[in-house]
Amino acid sequence: MPIFEYRAQDANGRDCRGQQEAESARQARQLLRERGLRPTRLTQARQNPTTGLRARLGVTDLALVTRQLSTLIHSGLPLEEALGAVAAQSAKRHVNTILLAVRNRVTEGHALATALAAFPRAFPELLRATVAAGERSGHLGHVLEQLADYTEARHTSRQKIQLALVYPLILLIASFSIVGFLLGYVVPDVVKIFVNSGQPLPALTQAMIALSDGLRRYGWLLLMLLIAATGVARWALQQPRLKLRWHALLLNLPVVGGVLRAMEAARFASTLSILGKSAVPLLDALEISATVVANLAIRQRMLDVARAVREGATLARGLERSGDIPPMMLHLIASGERAGELDSMLARAAEQQEKTLAARIALVVSLFEPIMLVLMGGVVLLIVMAILLPILSLNQLVN
């Protein structure tokens, strides 16, 4: 069915724009009028067969769409009408376009999971597999509600980590900026007096002058080298082998490695839990959960766990061999397997791990702040000493 892009005015006279699916332009105008909109411009959207492959949905949009679909399906609305209603409510053009395309495929007879598979960058594999399980079990509304809760929880956890890192990042940038300003502009003007006096300068002052001159003369070269190094690093991280080695190296770092392991363990457990509650088979759920893990080294070990379970090993035993899951989580998973309540135990283990992760991140951030302040104070002290030492030498000379 064709899609028309429109510009219209609502009942309050405010301009709005979006897309409307209709058989013809006349029907599109009629549908807009039924929604209380007065169309001022209507054009048929250009259909690009590769649009679905490039389209993306943000975490917030994905959670909102999933929640709205769940609510409408729970209320007894057919799937096609629910998709159309959610698309009509979206104010973002790309979200509207994706949902209308999914609705077209569902109208043609495809299952919802199959329709979502045409947009792999908008709907992740976790969501598609869970929706497929919900369609098989006949509890699609409940599965979508669980997916919405899961997506919102992941987004909230990510926001907490980002907010915790904002202040240290600002402090780091401010520290480098202040030191660069002092070395580039303050130190040369102050020590120029001592250089013109002809008196021998202390070693610390000479080193500070040399560093300042180097920054002023070759600062642009250092900046270009930094940009080039960033480009090379981004290229290297796109190579699978180099990226795997880098991820393995990160896991061996003293503080960062523990935080990354805890983060990936919580993500793996929560993903496996939501898939299990949605009636996805354990082997399929393990493989999907492994692909959600961002660290390639841990992902490979989780795939090995899936292969071990496929060969007959227990989940707890396979995770224990991987070495990436904390002991407390292993105990909860093992007890869940014995009691036949693996899904609930996985959810409890993921919740506990997220709390531990939040506490560890808070500890790292609280340690980072005083360390940066001490380092900043030490650098400023060196600069001040480099300026004061020649003054003291001149005073002794005058006396």
C-alpha positions in Angstrom: 0.0 0.0 0.0 1.4 3.4 -0.9 2.7 5.8 1.8 2.0 9.6 1.5 4.0 12.3 3.3 1.9 15.1 4.5 2.0 18.6 6.1 -1.1 19.6 7.9 -2.6 21.8 10.6 -4.3 20.4 13.7 -7.4 21.7 15.4 -5.4 24.3 17.3 -3.8 25.6 14.0 -0.4 24.1 14.7 1.7 22.8 11.8 2.5 19.1 11.9 4.0 16.6 9.4 4.2 12.8 9.1 3.2 9.9 6.9 -0.1 8.3 6.1 -0.7 4.9 4.5 -3.6 4.9 2.0 -4.7 3.4 -1.3 -4.8 6.9 -3.0 -4.1 10.5 -2.3 -7.9 11.1 -1.9 -8.2 8.4 0.7 -5.1 9.8 2.5 -6.7 13.2 2.8 -9.9 11.6 4.1 -8.0 9.7 6.7 -6.2 12.8 7.8 -9.4 14.7 8.1 -10.9 11.9 10.2 -7.9 12.4 12.6 -8.7 16.1 12.9 -6.0 17.3 10.6 -6.3 19.7 7.7 -3.7 18.7 5.0 -1.9 21.5 3.3 0.5 19.4 1.3 0.4 15.7 0.3 3.0 13.8 -1.7 3.6 10.1 -2.3 6.8 8.9 -0.5 9.5 7.3 -2.5 9.8 3.7 -1.7 13.4 2.4 -1.4 13.8 -1.4 -1.1 16.9 -1.0 0.9 15.5 1.5 3.4 14.6 -1.2 5.9 18.1 -2.6 5.9 19.5 0.8 6.9 16.8 2.0 9.3 17.5 2.2 13.0 15.3 2.6 16.1 16.7 4.2 19.2 16.4 2.4 22.5 13.7 4.9 23.7 11.7 4.5 20.5 12.0 0.7 20.6 10.7 0.6 24.2 7.9 3.0 23.5 6.7 1.1 20.3 6.9 -2.3 22.2 4.9 -0.9 25.1 2.2 0.6 22.9 1.9 -2.6 20.9 1.6 -4.6 24.0 -1.2 -2.4 25.4 -3.2 -2.4 22.2 -2.9 -6.2 21.7 -3.9 -6.7 25.4 -7.0 -4.6 24.7 -8.1 -7.0 22.0 -7.1 -4.9 18.9 -6.0 -6.9 15.9 -2.3 -6.9 15.1 -2.6 -5.0 11.8 -4.7 -2.2 13.5 -2.4 -2.0 16.4 0.6 -1.5 14.2 -1.3 1.2 12.2 -2.4 2.9 15.4 1.2 3.0 16.8 2.5 4.3 13.5 -0.1 7.0 13.5 0.8 8.1 17.0 4.5 8.4 16.3 5.8 11.9 15.5 9.1 10.6 14.0 9.1 10.0 10.3 11.5 7.0 10.3 9.6 5.3 13.1 6.3 5.8 11.2 7.9 4.5 8.0 9.2 1.3 9.6 6.0 0.5 11.4 3.9 1.0 8.3 6.2 -1.3 6.3 6.0 -3.9 9.0 2.2 -3.5 8.9 2.2 -4.0 5.1 4.1 -7.3 5.5 1.7 -8.5 8.3 -1.3 -7.6 6.1 0.3 -9.7 3.3 0.2 -12.8 5.6 3.7 -12.7 7.2 4.1 -13.4 10.8 5.1 -10.4 13.0 8.6 -11.9 13.7 9.1 -12.4 9.9 8.0 -8.9 9.2 10.4 -7.5 11.8 13.3 -9.6 10.3 13.2 -7.3 7.3 14.5 -4.5 9.5 17.5 -6.2 11.3 19.0 -2.9 12.4 15.8 -1.5 13.8 14.7 -4.7 15.6 17.5 -6.7 17.3 17.6 -10.5 17.1 16.6 -10.7 20.8 13.3 -9.0 20.1 12.6 -11.0 16.9 13.2 -14.3 18.6 11.1 -13.4 21.6 8.2 -12.2 19.4 8.4 -15.5 17.4 8.1 -17.4 20.6 5.2 -15.3 21.7 3.4 -15.9 18.5 3.9 -19.6 18.8 2.6 -19.7 22.4 -0.3 -17.3 21.7 0.8 -14.9 24.4 2.2 -12.1 22.1 0.8 -9.3 24.3 2.5 -10.6 27.4 5.8 -11.2 25.6 5.8 -7.7 24.2 5.1 -6.3 27.7 8.1 -8.3 29.0 10.2 -7.0 26.2 9.2 -3.4 26.9 10.2 -3.9 30.6 13.5 -5.4 29.6 14.3 -2.6 27.0 13.4 0.1 29.5 15.5 -1.6 32.3 18.6 -1.8 29.9 18.1 1.8 28.9 17.9 2.9 32.5 21.0 1.0 33.5 22.9 2.4 30.6 21.8 5.9 31.5 23.0 5.5 35.1 26.5 4.4 33.9 26.7 7.3 31.5 25.6 9.8 34.1 28.2 8.4 36.6 30.9 9.0 34.0 29.9 12.5 33.0 31.6 14.3 36.0 35.0 12.4 35.7 35.1 13.1 32.0 34.4 16.8 32.5 37.1 16.9 35.2 39.6 15.2 32.9 38.9 17.6 30.0 39.1 20.6 32.3 42.4 19.4 33.8 44.1 19.0 30.4 42.7 22.3 29.2 44.0 24.2 32.3 47.4 22.6 32.1 47.6 23.3 28.4 46.7 27.0 28.9 49.3 27.4 31.7 52.1 25.8 29.6 51.1 27.6 26.4 50.5 31.1 27.5 51.2 31.8 31.2 54.6 30.1 31.7 56.3 31.7 28.6 55.3 35.3 29.6 56.4 34.8 33.3 59.8 33.1 32.7 60.7 35.6 29.9 61.9 38.0 32.6 64.3 35.4 34.1 65.6 34.4 30.7 66.5 38.0 29.8 68.3 38.4 33.1 71.1 36.1 32.0 71.2 34.2 35.2 71.3 30.4 35.2 67.9 28.9 35.6 67.0 25.8 37.7 66.6 22.5 35.9 62.8 22.4 36.6 62.3 25.8 35.1 64.4 24.9 32.0 62.4 21.7 31.6 59.1 23.7 31.9 60.3 26.3 29.3 61.3 23.5 26.9 57.9 21.8 27.3 56.1 25.1 26.8 58.1 25.9 23.7 57.4 22.5 22.3 53.7 22.8 22.8 53.6 26.2 21.2 55.7 25.2 18.2 54.5 21.6 17.6 51.1 21.7 19.2 49.4 21.5 15.8 51.6 18.5 14.9 50.6 16.7 18.1 47.0 17.4 17.4 47.3 16.0 13.9 49.1 12.9 15.3 46.3 12.5 17.8 43.6 12.6 15.1 45.6 10.2 13.0 46.1 7.8 15.9 42.3 8.0 16.6 41.6 7.1 13.0 44.0 4.2 13.0 42.6 2.9 16.3 39.0 3.0 14.8 40.2 1.1 11.7 42.0 -1.5 13.8 38.9 -2.0 16.0 37.0 -2.9 12.8 39.3 -5.8 12.1 37.9 -8.9 13.9 41.3 -10.3 15.1 42.6 -7.0 16.4 39.2 -6.2 18.0 39.2 -9.6 19.8 42.7 -9.0 21.1 41.8 -5.6 22.3 38.7 -6.9 24.1 40.8 -9.6 25.7 43.3 -7.0 26.9 40.6 -4.9 28.4 39.5 -7.8 30.5 43.0 -8.1 32.0 43.1 -4.5 33.2 43.0 -4.2 37.0 39.8 -2.2 37.5 38.3 -1.9 34.1 38.3 -5.7 33.5 36.2 -6.4 36.6 33.6 -3.8 35.7 33.4 -5.1 32.1 33.0 -8.7 33.3 30.2 -7.7 35.8 28.5 -5.7 33.0 28.5 -8.5 30.5 27.4 -11.1 33.1 24.4 -9.0 34.0 23.5 -8.4 30.4 23.9 -12.1 29.5 21.8 -13.3 32.5 19.0 -10.8 32.0 18.8 -11.6 28.3 18.7 -15.3 28.9 16.0 -14.8 31.5 13.6 -12.8 29.2 14.1 -15.4 26.5 13.4 -18.3 28.9 10.2 -16.6 30.2 9.1 -16.2 26.6 9.3 -19.9 26.0 12.4 -19.7 23.7 14.3 -23.0 23.8 17.4 -22.9 26.0 19.9 -23.7 23.2 18.5 -20.9 21.0 18.3 -18.6 24.0 22.0 -19.2 24.8 23.1 -18.4 21.3 21.0 -15.2 21.1 22.2 -14.2 24.6 25.8 -14.7 23.5 25.3 -12.3 20.5 24.1 -9.6 22.9 27.4 -9.6 24.7 29.5 -6.7 23.5 32.9 -8.1 24.5 34.1 -10.5 21.8 36.3 -12.5 24.1 33.4 -13.2 26.5 31.0 -13.7 23.5 33.2 -16.5 22.2 33.2 -18.2 25.6 29.4 -17.9 25.9 29.1 -19.6 22.5 31.3 -22.3 23.8 28.9 -22.7 26.7 26.0 -23.0 24.3 27.9 -25.8 22.4 28.7 -27.5 25.7 25.0 -27.4 26.8 24.0 -28.8 23.4 26.4 -31.7 24.0 24.7 -32.5 27.3 26.5 -30.4 30.0 24.5 -28.4 32.5 24.3 -24.6 32.1 26.0 -23.9 35.5 28.9 -26.2 34.7 29.4 -24.6 31.3 29.3 -21.1 32.7 31.7 -22.1 35.5 34.2 -23.3 32.9 34.0 -20.0 31.0 35.3 -18.0 34.1 33.2 -14.9 33.3 30.3 -15.4 35.7 30.7 -14.5 39.4 30.3 -17.3 41.9 27.1 -16.0 43.4 25.4 -16.0 40.0 26.7 -19.5 39.4 25.1 -20.7 42.7 21.8 -19.1 41.8 21.8 -20.6 38.3 22.7 -24.1 39.6 19.9 -24.0 42.2 17.5 -22.8 39.5 18.4 -25.7 37.3 17.9 -28.2 40.1 14.6 -26.7 41.2 13.3 -26.3 37.6 13.1 -22.5 38.1 16.0 -21.4 35.9 14.2 -18.3 34.4 13.3 -16.7 37.8 16.8 -17.5 39.2 18.4 -15.9 36.1 16.3 -12.8 36.6 17.3 -12.7 40.3 20.9 -13.2 39.5 20.9 -10.5 36.8 19.2 -8.1 39.3 21.8 -8.8 42.0 24.6 -8.5 39.5 23.3 -5.1 38.3 23.3 -3.8 41.9 26.8 -5.1 42.4 27.8 -3.4 39.1 26.3 -0.1 40.1 28.1 -0.2 43.5 31.4 -1.0 41.7 31.0 1.8 39.2 30.2 4.2 42.0 33.4 3.1 43.8 35.5 3.6 40.7 34.1 7.0 40.1 34.6 8.0 43.7 38.2 7.0 43.5 38.8 8.6 40.1 37.7 12.1 41.3 40.3 12.5 44.1 43.0 10.9 41.9 42.4 13.5 39.2 42.4 16.3 41.7 45.7 15.1 43.2 47.3 14.8 39.8 46.0 18.2 38.7 47.3 19.7 42.0 50.7 18.1 41.4 51.0 19.4 37.9 50.1 22.9 39.0 52.5 22.7 41.9 55.3 21.8 39.4 54.4 24.8 37.3 54.4 27.1 40.3 57.7 25.8 41.5 59.2 26.3 38.1 58.2 30.0 38.4 59.1 30.5 42.0 62.6 28.9 41.9 64.1 31.6 39.7 62.5 34.3 41.9 64.1 32.8 45.0 67.5 32.6 43.2 67.2 36.3 42.3 66.4 37.2 45.9 69.5 35.3 47.1 71.6 37.1 44.5 70.4 40.5 45.5 70.9 39.8 49.2 
